[in-house]
């Protein structure tokens, strides 16, 4: 392929071959920029944290799916809150069950 510098210095367009003209057209073609979205992104409501707390892991997944396009950082935090709430609930559940068995099988 012939470089644009070489083509610019060598001969006029009427004397160039088709390949040389195509090379010049490719080099001189301006870049087309994609339009930039100027709309401000809407900030998701903090109520999504209540959903993650009340529904646990499932609420975290629902919140993540709803918020991920608007605020990826909040979406990640919703997942973490949902997982943490689920783990905390399971610990409380097992402590409660354990306390029932300890009191029930207590030797007299």
Order of alpha helices (4+ residues) and beta strands (2+ residues): alpha-alpha-alpha-alpha
